[in-house]
Amino acid sequence: MKYLYCIILALLGRVTTAGAQTDTAEAATGKKVKKETGFDRFNHKAEALFRILPVPMYSHSTEAGDLFGLAKFNVLHLSKKDTISKPSKLSEVFTISTKGFINASVSTELVFKENQFIVISYINYKKTPEYIFGIGNDVSRQSEETVTEDRFKFAATGLTRVAPNVYAGFSLEISDYFRVQPDSNSFLIRENISGVKGGWDVGLGGSGAFDTRDNRYNASKGAYVIGTLMFYPHTLGSTYEFGRFDLDTRKFIKPWLNHVIAFQATTSITWDDVPFYDLAQLGGDSKMRGYYLGAFRDKTLIDGQMEYRMPVWNIFGVAGWVATGQVAPAYAKLSWNQFRLSYGFGLRIKVDSKSNTNLRFDFGFGPSGVNGFYINFGEAF
């Protein structure tokens, strides 16, 4: 939390020293334009720095402890001549935790030729002690186990527009899980669970998307749906042969002023010989916030959340959400009384007014002491 305090105090402190200087300017029409305050001038300088320098990241969860790092996030247009394409995204993250977690990743979302083509990619290396309660939705923290592992992952999806707001394309994933070391008496060893010795994931599949959002990274209206079907056969080099389907649906409503109500529902299903590290996992910094990602995992996942986003003053805003979800071995095994609860609130600081991009600080909670704190760029969804 100290990064949150430092950033806020730095912003407010600079505003105080800048003062409330105002200058009255005349527009070409002879009308007065809005006066620029010292706070506005500071915002312009801060935004310029955010485009160049990485910012500190911090998160905390009960299982993973404190995580520190640096993040760089840029929203940009690939071509000055292309005034129709929506902005592209380039994001880099490096983090390390007090419990030995190391993570380095680069992700992109590139938009070409007047929104005709979209390339989404992700390159990641992580070395982590994973915390797993077991497989299923009815496991508890008392059964927590630690699994250390290294992973290198590359994933890419290429989409082309086939109709207004409709995209279709192909997806590729190559992952290597190595140095997998569970506890000596782990259920993964006792039950010979797939993945206990690590291995390769090499998958191909297809993706389809529907997108009417007014802003890809901080939408206030519109809808977004993306589905991906992947197959990991031995013939491509996968150690384990399995399949996976993911569906992400979102809806954004602006009821009044600049307030936004955002909805998201997702589901994942895996089948055949799925290694434990590829099972559908509940939690993280964008869904079911407060829950450690992967503590609850199984072949099927369903979750949903609703978030209210409200501007407060100038570059500052707040958000609050409630979410629910569960994992199960199959859709038929989902139960109404097994849904887990997540709720929380967050602070938003606008770091790029041109693309309306925020730096977010989220506090997530759940029953029985579940909690998490996250600093990241962009909205959770």
GUBAZA-780128 format. One record per residue (C-alpha): residue number from 1; residue in one letter; x, y, z. Coordinates in steps of 0.1 Angstrom, whole numbers, plus 5000, padded with zeros to 4 digits. Last residue first. Example, Ala and Ser with C-alpha at 12.3 -4.5 7.8 and 13.67 -1.06 7.14 Angstrom:
BEGIN
{atom 2, "S", {5137, 4989, 5071}}
{atom 1, "A", {5123, 4955, 5078}}
END
This chain:
BEGIN
{atom 381, "F", {4878, 4944, 4821}}
{atom 380, "A", {4900, 4951, 4851}}
{atom 379, "E", {4904, 4987, 4840}}
{atom 378, "G", {4937, 4999, 4827}}
{atom 377, "F", {4971, 4998, 4844}}
{atom 376, "N", {4977, 4979, 4876}}
{atom 375, "I", {4980, 4981, 4914}}
{atom 374, "Y", {4964, 4953, 4932}}
{atom 373, "F", {4954, 4944, 4968}}
{atom 372, "G", {4940, 4910, 4978}}
{atom 371, "N", {4917, 4895, 5004}}
{atom 370, "V", {4901, 4862, 5015}}
{atom 369, "G", {4897, 4862, 5053}}
{atom 368, "S", {4869, 4837, 5055}}
{atom 367, "P", {4846, 4854, 5030}}
{atom 366, "G", {4859, 4874, 5001}}
{atom 365, "F", {4878, 4907, 4996}}
{atom 364, "G", {4894, 4927, 4968}}
{atom 363, "F", {4911, 4961, 4972}}
{atom 362, "D", {4919, 4977, 4938}}
{atom 361, "F", {4943, 5005, 4929}}
{atom 360, "R", {4939, 5014, 4892}}
{atom 359, "L", {4961, 5035, 4868}}
{atom 358, "N", {4936, 5048, 4842}}
{atom 357, "T", {4935, 5053, 4805}}
{atom 356, "N", {4913, 5078, 4788}}
{atom 355, "S", {4932, 5076, 4754}}
{atom 354, "K", {4940, 5113, 4753}}
{atom 353, "S", {4937, 5117, 4791}}
{atom 352, "D", {4966, 5093, 4798}}
{atom 351, "V", {4974, 5087, 4835}}
{atom 350, "K", {4939, 5090, 4849}}
{atom 349, "I", {4939, 5079, 4886}}
{atom 348, "R", {4913, 5054, 4897}}
{atom 347, "L", {4908, 5042, 4933}}
{atom 346, "G", {4893, 5008, 4941}}
{atom 345, "F", {4865, 4989, 4958}}
{atom 344, "G", {4857, 4953, 4967}}
{atom 343, "Y", {4836, 4922, 4964}}
{atom 342, "S", {4842, 4885, 4958}}
{atom 341, "L", {4818, 4857, 4966}}
{atom 340, "R", {4821, 4819, 4959}}
{atom 339, "F", {4793, 4800, 4943}}
{atom 338, "Q", {4787, 4765, 4958}}
{atom 337, "N", {4751, 4769, 4968}}
{atom 336, "W", {4738, 4771, 4932}}
{atom 335, "S", {4758, 4739, 4922}}
{atom 334, "L", {4779, 4732, 4891}}
{atom 333, "K", {4783, 4694, 4885}}
{atom 332, "A", {4765, 4694, 4852}}
{atom 331, "Y", {4788, 4720, 4839}}
{atom 330, "A", {4818, 4696, 4845}}
{atom 329, "P", {4846, 4690, 4870}}
{atom 328, "A", {4836, 4721, 4889}}
{atom 327, "V", {4849, 4757, 4895}}
{atom 326, "Q", {4830, 4786, 4910}}
{atom 325, "G", {4821, 4822, 4905}}
{atom 324, "T", {4808, 4854, 4920}}
{atom 323, "A", {4816, 4891, 4917}}
{atom 322, "V", {4807, 4924, 4933}}
{atom 321, "W", {4823, 4957, 4923}}
{atom 320, "G", {4832, 4992, 4934}}
{atom 319, "A", {4850, 5019, 4915}}
{atom 318, "V", {4865, 5054, 4922}}
{atom 317, "G", {4877, 5083, 4902}}
{atom 316, "F", {4905, 5109, 4902}}
{atom 315, "I", {4918, 5128, 4872}}
{atom 314, "N", {4896, 5159, 4878}}
{atom 313, "W", {4873, 5151, 4907}}
{atom 312, "V", {4851, 5121, 4916}}
{atom 311, "P", {4845, 5100, 4884}}
{atom 310, "M", {4824, 5069, 4890}}
{atom 309, "R", {4828, 5033, 4880}}
{atom 308, "Y", {4803, 5006, 4891}}
{atom 307, "E", {4814, 4970, 4885}}
{atom 306, "M", {4794, 4939, 4880}}
{atom 305, "Q", {4810, 4904, 4880}}
{atom 304, "G", {4807, 4869, 4866}}
{atom 303, "D", {4822, 4835, 4869}}
{atom 302, "I", {4821, 4800, 4854}}
{atom 301, "L", {4849, 4775, 4855}}
{atom 300, "T", {4852, 4739, 4843}}
{atom 299, "K", {4880, 4714, 4844}}
{atom 298, "D", {4890, 4723, 4879}}
{atom 297, "R", {4909, 4749, 4899}}
{atom 296, "F", {4907, 4768, 4932}}
{atom 295, "A", {4940, 4781, 4945}}
{atom 294, "G", {4948, 4790, 4909}}
{atom 293, "L", {4947, 4827, 4911}}
{atom 292, "Y", {4947, 4839, 4947}}
{atom 291, "Y", {4912, 4852, 4955}}
{atom 290, "G", {4909, 4889, 4963}}
{atom 289, "R", {4897, 4899, 4929}}
{atom 288, "M", {4872, 4874, 4915}}
{atom 287, "K", {4883, 4885, 4880}}
{atom 286, "S", {4909, 4911, 4871}}
{atom 285, "D", {4938, 4907, 4896}}
{atom 284, "G", {4934, 4869, 4899}}
{atom 283, "G", {4908, 4844, 4909}}
{atom 282, "L", {4895, 4811, 4897}}
{atom 281, "Q", {4915, 4787, 4875}}
{atom 280, "A", {4904, 4765, 4846}}
{atom 279, "L", {4929, 4736, 4845}}
{atom 278, "D", {4961, 4741, 4825}}
{atom 277, "Y", {4985, 4738, 4855}}
{atom 276, "F", {4969, 4705, 4866}}
{atom 275, "P", {4976, 4689, 4832}}
{atom 274, "V", {4945, 4682, 4811}}
{atom 273, "D", {4941, 4647, 4797}}
{atom 272, "D", {4906, 4649, 4782}}
{atom 271, "W", {4886, 4681, 4786}}
{atom 270, "T", {4888, 4718, 4794}}
{atom 269, "I", {4859, 4743, 4799}}
{atom 268, "S", {4862, 4780, 4806}}
{atom 267, "T", {4834, 4805, 4813}}
{atom 266, "T", {4832, 4843, 4815}}
{atom 265, "A", {4806, 4869, 4825}}
{atom 264, "Q", {4813, 4906, 4826}}
{atom 263, "F", {4792, 4937, 4834}}
{atom 262, "A", {4802, 4973, 4836}}
{atom 261, "I", {4781, 5002, 4849}}
{atom 260, "V", {4797, 5036, 4840}}
{atom 259, "H", {4793, 5071, 4854}}
{atom 258, "N", {4804, 5099, 4830}}
{atom 257, "L", {4771, 5118, 4832}}
{atom 256, "W", {4743, 5093, 4834}}
{atom 255, "P", {4735, 5057, 4828}}
{atom 254, "K", {4766, 5049, 4808}}
{atom 253, "I", {4763, 5011, 4801}}
{atom 252, "F", {4791, 4986, 4793}}
{atom 251, "K", {4786, 4949, 4785}}
{atom 250, "R", {4812, 4921, 4785}}
{atom 249, "T", {4814, 4885, 4774}}
{atom 248, "D", {4844, 4862, 4777}}
{atom 247, "L", {4843, 4826, 4764}}
{atom 246, "D", {4871, 4801, 4767}}
{atom 245, "F", {4873, 4766, 4752}}
{atom 244, "R", {4900, 4741, 4759}}
{atom 243, "G", {4912, 4708, 4745}}
{atom 242, "F", {4936, 4680, 4757}}
{atom 241, "E", {4965, 4658, 4747}}
{atom 240, "Y", {4994, 4660, 4772}}
{atom 239, "T", {5031, 4664, 4762}}
{atom 238, "S", {5021, 4686, 4733}}
{atom 237, "G", {5043, 4683, 4703}}
{atom 236, "L", {5020, 4692, 4674}}
{atom 235, "T", {5011, 4655, 4668}}
{atom 234, "H", {5005, 4650, 4706}}
{atom 233, "P", {4974, 4672, 4702}}
{atom 232, "Y", {4967, 4705, 4721}}
{atom 231, "F", {4934, 4719, 4707}}
{atom 230, "M", {4920, 4754, 4713}}
{atom 229, "L", {4886, 4770, 4710}}
{atom 228, "T", {4886, 4808, 4717}}
{atom 227, "G", {4856, 4830, 4723}}
{atom 226, "I", {4854, 4868, 4724}}
{atom 225, "V", {4824, 4891, 4732}}
{atom 224, "Y", {4825, 4928, 4737}}
{atom 223, "A", {4797, 4953, 4742}}
{atom 222, "G", {4791, 4990, 4739}}
{atom 221, "K", {4793, 5019, 4763}}
{atom 220, "S", {4818, 5035, 4788}}
{atom 219, "A", {4849, 5014, 4778}}
{atom 218, "N", {4882, 5019, 4794}}
{atom 217, "Y", {4908, 4998, 4775}}
{atom 216, "R", {4891, 4991, 4741}}
{atom 215, "N", {4872, 5025, 4741}}
{atom 214, "D", {4839, 5030, 4724}}
{atom 213, "R", {4831, 4993, 4727}}
{atom 212, "T", {4812, 4977, 4698}}
{atom 211, "D", {4833, 4945, 4696}}
{atom 210, "F", {4823, 4910, 4685}}
{atom 209, "A", {4850, 4883, 4685}}
{atom 208, "G", {4859, 4849, 4671}}
{atom 207, "S", {4889, 4827, 4677}}
{atom 206, "G", {4902, 4795, 4662}}
{atom 205, "G", {4927, 4769, 4675}}
{atom 204, "L", {4962, 4756, 4676}}
{atom 203, "G", {4981, 4743, 4707}}
{atom 202, "V", {5015, 4733, 4718}}
{atom 201, "D", {5017, 4727, 4755}}
{atom 200, "W", {5050, 4712, 4766}}
{atom 199, "G", {5059, 4693, 4798}}
{atom 198, "G", {5059, 4693, 4836}}
{atom 197, "K", {5065, 4662, 4857}}
{atom 196, "V", {5034, 4666, 4878}}
{atom 195, "G", {5015, 4677, 4847}}
{atom 194, "S", {4988, 4650, 4848}}
{atom 193, "I", {4980, 4639, 4884}}
{atom 192, "N", {4998, 4608, 4896}}
{atom 191, "E", {4974, 4604, 4925}}
{atom 190, "R", {5001, 4603, 4952}}
{atom 189, "I", {5023, 4627, 4933}}
{atom 188, "L", {4997, 4654, 4927}}
{atom 187, "F", {4983, 4646, 4962}}
{atom 186, "S", {5015, 4661, 4975}}
{atom 185, "N", {5037, 4642, 5000}}
{atom 184, "S", {5070, 4655, 4987}}
{atom 183, "D", {5055, 4689, 4980}}
{atom 182, "P", {5054, 4696, 4943}}
{atom 181, "Q", {5085, 4704, 4921}}
{atom 180, "V", {5079, 4713, 4885}}
{atom 179, "R", {5114, 4722, 4871}}
{atom 178, "F", {5098, 4728, 4836}}
{atom 177, "Y", {5065, 4740, 4821}}
{atom 176, "D", {5070, 4749, 4784}}
{atom 175, "S", {5043, 4768, 4766}}
{atom 174, "I", {5035, 4773, 4729}}
{atom 173, "E", {5001, 4788, 4720}}
{atom 172, "L", {4986, 4797, 4686}}
{atom 171, "S", {4952, 4813, 4678}}
{atom 170, "F", {4934, 4818, 4645}}
{atom 169, "G", {4909, 4843, 4631}}
{atom 168, "A", {4875, 4858, 4632}}
{atom 167, "Y", {4862, 4894, 4638}}
{atom 166, "V", {4828, 4910, 4639}}
{atom 165, "N", {4823, 4948, 4645}}
{atom 164, "P", {4809, 4952, 4609}}
{atom 163, "A", {4816, 4920, 4591}}
{atom 162, "V", {4846, 4897, 4585}}
{atom 161, "R", {4872, 4918, 4603}}
{atom 160, "T", {4905, 4899, 4607}}
{atom 159, "L", {4919, 4884, 4639}}
{atom 158, "G", {4953, 4871, 4648}}
{atom 157, "T", {4958, 4855, 4682}}
{atom 156, "A", {4992, 4849, 4698}}
{atom 155, "A", {5005, 4830, 4728}}
{atom 154, "F", {5040, 4825, 4740}}
{atom 153, "K", {5047, 4809, 4774}}
{atom 152, "F", {5078, 4801, 4794}}
{atom 151, "R", {5071, 4784, 4827}}
{atom 150, "D", {5091, 4775, 4858}}
{atom 149, "E", {5076, 4756, 4887}}
{atom 148, "T", {5073, 4754, 4924}}
{atom 147, "V", {5042, 4736, 4938}}
{atom 146, "T", {5031, 4745, 4973}}
{atom 145, "E", {5001, 4728, 4990}}
{atom 144, "E", {4971, 4742, 5009}}
{atom 143, "S", {4948, 4717, 5025}}
{atom 142, "Q", {4938, 4740, 5053}}
{atom 141, "R", {4929, 4766, 5027}}
{atom 140, "S", {4899, 4746, 5017}}
{atom 139, "V", {4887, 4724, 4989}}
{atom 138, "D", {4850, 4723, 4979}}
{atom 137, "N", {4855, 4738, 4944}}
{atom 136, "G", {4876, 4712, 4929}}
{atom 135, "I", {4913, 4702, 4926}}
{atom 134, "G", {4935, 4708, 4956}}
{atom 133, "F", {4943, 4739, 4977}}
{atom 132, "I", {4970, 4750, 4953}}
{atom 131, "Y", {4996, 4776, 4960}}
{atom 130, "E", {5021, 4781, 4932}}
{atom 129, "P", {5057, 4788, 4941}}
{atom 128, "T", {5068, 4807, 4910}}
{atom 127, "K", {5092, 4812, 4882}}
{atom 126, "K", {5075, 4831, 4854}}
{atom 125, "Y", {5084, 4839, 4818}}
{atom 124, "N", {5058, 4855, 4795}}
{atom 123, "I", {5052, 4865, 4759}}
{atom 122, "Y", {5016, 4875, 4750}}
{atom 121, "S", {5001, 4885, 4717}}
{atom 120, "I", {4969, 4900, 4703}}
{atom 119, "V", {4970, 4909, 4666}}
{atom 118, "I", {4940, 4928, 4652}}
{atom 117, "F", {4933, 4934, 4615}}
{atom 116, "Q", {4907, 4956, 4597}}
{atom 115, "N", {4904, 4983, 4624}}
{atom 114, "E", {4914, 5010, 4598}}
{atom 113, "K", {4945, 4992, 4586}}
{atom 112, "F", {4960, 4977, 4618}}
{atom 111, "V", {4953, 4973, 4655}}
{atom 110, "L", {4979, 4958, 4678}}
{atom 109, "E", {4971, 4944, 4712}}
{atom 108, "T", {5004, 4936, 4728}}
{atom 107, "S", {5017, 4918, 4759}}
{atom 106, "V", {5052, 4916, 4773}}
{atom 105, "S", {5059, 4896, 4804}}
{atom 104, "A", {5083, 4890, 4833}}
{atom 103, "N", {5073, 4872, 4865}}
{atom 102, "I", {5093, 4861, 4895}}
{atom 101, "F", {5077, 4847, 4926}}
{atom 100, "G", {5101, 4838, 4955}}
{atom 99, "K", {5079, 4844, 4985}}
{atom 98, "T", {5086, 4881, 4990}}
{atom 97, "S", {5075, 4887, 4954}}
{atom 96, "I", {5091, 4897, 4922}}
{atom 95, "T", {5075, 4916, 4893}}
{atom 94, "F", {5083, 4927, 4858}}
{atom 93, "V", {5056, 4940, 4834}}
{atom 92, "E", {5055, 4953, 4799}}
{atom 91, "S", {5024, 4966, 4780}}
{atom 90, "L", {5019, 4977, 4744}}
{atom 89, "K", {4984, 4987, 4734}}
{atom 88, "S", {4969, 4998, 4700}}
{atom 87, "P", {4945, 5027, 4696}}
{atom 86, "K", {4913, 5023, 4675}}
{atom 85, "S", {4919, 5025, 4637}}
{atom 84, "I", {4901, 5054, 4619}}
{atom 83, "T", {4929, 5080, 4618}}
{atom 82, "D", {4953, 5058, 4599}}
{atom 81, "K", {4979, 5083, 4585}}
{atom 80, "K", {4996, 5086, 4619}}
{atom 79, "S", {5002, 5049, 4618}}
{atom 78, "L", {5006, 5025, 4648}}
{atom 77, "H", {4984, 5046, 4671}}
{atom 76, "L", {4994, 5044, 4707}}
{atom 75, "V", {4984, 5033, 4742}}
{atom 74, "N", {5014, 5026, 4764}}
{atom 73, "F", {5018, 5007, 4796}}
{atom 72, "K", {5050, 5001, 4815}}
{atom 71, "A", {5051, 4982, 4847}}
{atom 70, "L", {5076, 4978, 4875}}
{atom 69, "G", {5076, 4953, 4904}}
{atom 68, "F", {5067, 4944, 4939}}
{atom 67, "L", {5046, 4914, 4952}}
{atom 66, "D", {5038, 4910, 4989}}
{atom 65, "G", {5024, 4877, 5001}}
{atom 64, "A", {5014, 4849, 4977}}
{atom 63, "E", {4989, 4831, 4998}}
{atom 62, "T", {4971, 4860, 5016}}
{atom 61, "S", {4973, 4882, 4986}}
{atom 60, "H", {4992, 4914, 4981}}
{atom 59, "S", {4999, 4936, 4950}}
{atom 58, "Y", {5024, 4963, 4941}}
{atom 57, "M", {5035, 4979, 4909}}
{atom 56, "P", {5059, 5009, 4906}}
{atom 55, "V", {5057, 5029, 4874}}
{atom 54, "P", {5077, 5026, 4842}}
{atom 53, "L", {5089, 5059, 4826}}
{atom 52, "I", {5083, 5073, 4791}}
{atom 51, "R", {5045, 5076, 4786}}
{atom 50, "F", {5040, 5081, 4823}}
{atom 49, "L", {5064, 5110, 4822}}
{atom 48, "A", {5043, 5128, 4796}}
{atom 47, "E", {5012, 5122, 4816}}
{atom 46, "A", {5029, 5137, 4847}}
{atom 45, "K", {5038, 5169, 4828}}
{atom 44, "H", {5002, 5173, 4815}}
{atom 43, "N", {4988, 5166, 4849}}
{atom 42, "F", {5011, 5192, 4865}}
{atom 41, "R", {4997, 5219, 4841}}
{atom 40, "D", {4962, 5209, 4850}}
{atom 39, "F", {4969, 5211, 4887}}
{atom 38, "G", {4985, 5246, 4882}}
{atom 37, "T", {4952, 5256, 4867}}
{atom 36, "E", {4943, 5261, 4830}}
{atom 35, "K", {4913, 5284, 4825}}
{atom 34, "K", {4887, 5272, 4801}}
{atom 33, "V", {4885, 5292, 4770}}
{atom 32, "K", {4869, 5327, 4768}}
{atom 31, "K", {4851, 5335, 4736}}
{atom 30, "G", {4866, 5358, 4710}}
{atom 29, "T", {4861, 5333, 4682}}
{atom 28, "A", {4898, 5327, 4679}}
{atom 27, "A", {4898, 5318, 4716}}
{atom 26, "E", {4908, 5343, 4742}}
{atom 25, "A", {4929, 5333, 4771}}
{atom 24, "T", {4925, 5338, 4808}}
{atom 23, "D", {4954, 5326, 4829}}
{atom 22, "T", {4951, 5308, 4862}}
{atom 21, "Q", {4976, 5301, 4890}}
{atom 20, "A", {4962, 5279, 4917}}
{atom 19, "G", {4994, 5268, 4933}}
{atom 18, "A", {5021, 5245, 4918}}
{atom 17, "T", {5033, 5238, 4953}}
{atom 16, "T", {4999, 5225, 4964}}
{atom 15, "V", {4994, 5205, 4932}}
{atom 14, "R", {5028, 5189, 4935}}
{atom 13, "G", {5019, 5177, 4970}}
{atom 12, "L", {4986, 5163, 4958}}
{atom 11, "L", {5002, 5142, 4930}}
{atom 10, "A", {5032, 5131, 4952}}
{atom 9, "L", {5009, 5123, 4981}}
{atom 8, "I", {4987, 5101, 4958}}
{atom 7, "I", {5017, 5083, 4943}}
{atom 6, "C", {5034, 5078, 4976}}
{atom 5, "Y", {5002, 5066, 4994}}
{atom 4, "L", {4995, 5040, 4967}}
{atom 3, "Y", {5031, 5029, 4966}}
{atom 2, "K", {5029, 5023, 5004}}
{atom 1, "M", {5000, 5000, 5000}}
END
